[in-house]
Amino acid sequence: MERYLIIKTRDELLRIKIGQILYFEADRNYTRLLLSNGIQFTFAINIGKIEEILERQVAGCNAILMRVGKSHIINKNHILQINLPKQKLLLLTADGKPRELVISKDPLKVLKDTLEKEMGKPEEPKEVKDGN
């Protein structure tokens, strides 16, 4: 069964499938939402309040959505690459296009460690030694 997030303001109501969320991004007292199909919304609600709404409405949303630093809540299912040295997070949209976010190193490291724990840490590539 598909789960939905409902965001209500005085003048509008938005009903979003959780799986379609690419990320939320804080912009002072506003929050920008980007869906995997490229549609974007901006709310006059800060990201902390969005996080509270998610926790209240969507049981187990932490398995899919994760707060990364002060400015982002990302959908872990859309992660393509985490690059710590470049402070870059690459998310994949529904049509296969990459979407790049610049996030500071510490929150990215927490995200990387969390994903590794959830998936079981992948083995490091081993060097192949030539027998000659």
C-alpha positions as CSV (number, residue, x, y, z in Angstrom):
1,M,0.0,0.0,0.0
2,E,1.4,3.4,-1.0
3,R,1.9,5.9,1.8
4,Y,1.2,9.6,1.5
5,L,2.3,12.8,3.1
6,I,-0.4,15.5,3.4
7,I,0.8,19.1,3.8
8,K,-1.9,21.6,4.5
9,T,-1.7,25.4,4.5
10,R,-4.5,27.9,4.8
11,D,-5.1,28.0,1.1
12,E,-4.0,24.6,-0.2
13,L,-3.6,20.9,0.4
14,L,-0.8,18.7,-1.1
15,R,-1.0,14.9,-1.1
16,I,2.4,13.3,-2.0
17,K,3.4,9.7,-2.4
18,I,6.4,9.2,-0.1
19,G,8.3,7.3,-2.8
20,Q,8.1,10.3,-5.1
21,I,9.9,12.6,-2.7
22,L,13.5,13.3,-3.9
23,Y,14.4,15.7,-1.1
24,F,13.3,18.7,1.1
25,E,15.6,21.7,1.3
26,A,15.5,24.4,3.9
27,D,15.5,28.0,2.9
28,R,15.1,30.1,6.1
29,N,11.4,29.8,7.1
30,Y,10.6,28.1,3.9
31,T,11.1,24.6,2.7
32,R,11.5,23.5,-0.9
33,L,10.3,20.1,-2.0
34,L,11.5,18.4,-5.1
35,L,9.7,15.3,-6.4
36,S,11.5,12.6,-8.4
37,N,9.6,13.7,-11.5
38,G,11.0,17.2,-11.3
39,I,7.9,19.0,-9.9
40,Q,8.9,21.5,-7.2
41,F,6.9,23.1,-4.3
42,T,7.8,25.7,-1.8
43,F,6.0,25.9,1.6
44,A,6.0,28.7,4.2
45,I,6.9,26.0,6.8
46,N,10.4,25.5,8.2
47,I,12.2,22.1,7.7
48,G,11.9,21.2,11.4
49,K,8.1,21.4,11.2
50,I,8.2,19.3,8.0
51,E,10.2,16.7,9.9
52,E,7.6,16.7,12.7
53,I,4.7,16.3,10.1
54,L,6.6,13.4,8.5
55,E,7.1,11.6,11.9
56,R,3.4,12.2,12.8
57,Q,1.8,11.1,9.5
58,V,4.1,8.5,8.1
59,A,4.9,5.5,10.4
60,G,8.4,4.3,9.7
61,C,9.3,7.2,7.4
62,N,12.8,7.1,8.9
63,A,13.4,3.9,6.9
64,I,13.0,6.0,3.7
65,L,13.5,9.7,4.5
66,M,16.5,11.0,6.5
67,R,17.5,14.4,7.8
68,V,21.0,15.2,6.5
69,G,22.5,18.2,8.2
70,K,20.5,21.4,8.9
71,S,19.1,21.9,5.4
72,H,18.0,18.6,3.9
73,I,15.7,15.7,4.3
74,I,16.5,13.2,1.5
75,N,14.9,10.0,0.2
76,K,17.5,7.3,0.7
77,N,16.0,5.2,-2.1
78,H,17.1,7.8,-4.7
79,I,20.8,8.0,-3.7
80,L,23.2,7.2,-6.5
81,Q,26.5,8.5,-5.0
82,I,28.0,10.0,-1.8
83,N,31.3,11.8,-2.4
84,L,32.8,12.9,0.9
85,P,35.9,14.8,-0.4
86,K,33.8,16.8,-2.9
87,Q,30.9,17.2,-0.3
88,K,28.5,16.0,-3.0
89,L,25.4,13.9,-2.9
90,L,24.0,12.6,-6.1
91,L,20.3,11.6,-6.3
92,L,18.6,9.9,-9.3
93,T,15.3,11.3,-10.6
94,A,12.5,9.1,-12.0
95,D,13.7,9.7,-15.5
96,G,17.3,8.7,-14.6
97,K,18.7,12.2,-14.5
98,P,21.2,12.9,-11.6
99,R,20.4,15.7,-9.2
100,E,23.4,17.0,-7.2
101,L,23.3,18.5,-3.7
102,V,26.2,20.1,-2.0
103,I,26.2,19.0,1.7
104,S,28.9,19.5,4.3
105,K,31.2,16.6,5.0
106,D,30.0,15.6,8.5
107,P,26.3,15.1,7.7
108,L,27.4,13.2,4.5
109,K,29.6,10.9,6.6
110,V,26.7,10.2,8.9
111,L,24.5,9.4,5.9
112,K,27.2,7.1,4.4
113,D,27.7,5.3,7.7
114,T,23.9,4.9,8.2
115,L,23.5,3.4,4.7
116,E,26.4,1.0,5.2
117,K,24.9,-0.2,8.5
118,E,21.5,-0.7,6.9
119,M,22.9,-2.6,3.9
120,G,25.7,-4.4,5.6
121,K,29.1,-2.9,4.9
122,P,30.2,-3.7,1.3
123,E,33.6,-5.3,1.0
124,E,36.5,-3.1,-0.1
125,P,37.8,-4.0,-3.6
126,K,40.8,-6.4,-3.2
127,E,44.0,-5.9,-5.1
128,V,44.6,-8.6,-7.7
129,K,48.3,-9.7,-7.6
130,D,49.8,-11.0,-10.8
131,G,51.6,-14.3,-10.3
132,N,54.4,-13.5,-12.7
